[in-house]
């Protein structure tokens, strides 16, 4: 694999994907065999030896597949298990510096954050040095003793000599595109509505107020999706909740309102929970609806209908119901009841006729 990697690198590729000597192409016999006994101690062609005489047949010709991605020659990069460059966040990759691996001696969360920021991400999600990829031995170890006092690479020191091995000391790194801040209420529930003082957390732990300022508050509110910062304070206001969390971030210092321009440390702190930051942002965190299919608005929306008046109660013709959408409703004219019939005064009958006594014959 070292020889394959060295030759692919000489050809301008990131590295080798695989190689074999299975043969089977008719054109092989058109060529002489020019090289034999190629042996490379590293993935650099300058560390390879070879012979221009041979004892081979064309069934031993080498077939080689190189990776297509070109790795930046200077600085940090992440590669996957096939040696292909990783540019997106949230993918675990083998950390390289100038084309070689980075040893985990003195490496901390600060170093991981600083390197992820150098790679153009918001910060680190997680790092480890568990090893296990066959491509690790294709690289030299280029960097050791990386120690960072903050999350800024300018505050880091390192050595280009090492006393490391690949299997258990090469650094693997996963960067994140969004720093994992959240606001919590006294019950530990996430706050997405602005206007209330809430406990600021990062990756499930509290944030200390050392170096924290108005720029830090503004940058973090904006990063979380709020409109802006209203105010901030620090103290022990949610005692039960705060005491159950670790302090995860300290020394947050921002030169402007962009969090990528902030420095902080996540590997150590000198704080107590009485220094936990509480933040009040304005606005509302908007959910990401980018994956939902937008619905087209009704080109001719009906206005909300005015309520129809109560129909009059009288023996008049029935009132029709207001029609439903999509026809815009038109309420009928209110029913006007006729005046009630006025009966005349009752007829006054005369006194009854009184008949005379019958005549007696």
Secondary structure, DSSP 8 states (H G I E B T S, - for coil): -HHHHHHHHHTTSS-EEEEE-----GGGGGS----EEEEESSSSGGGEEEES-----GGG--EEEE-S----SSSEEEE-TTS-EE-SSS--EEEEETTEEEB-TT--HHHHHHHHHHTTSSEEEEEE-----GGGGGS-EEEEEEEESSSSGGGEEEES-----HHHHB-EEEEESS--EEEE-TTS-B--BSSS-EEEEETTEEEB-TT--HHHHHHHHHHHT-SEEEEEEES-SSHHHHHTS-EEEEEEEESSS-GGGEEEESS-----GGGBEEEEEESB-----TTS------TT-------------SSS--------TTS----------------------------------
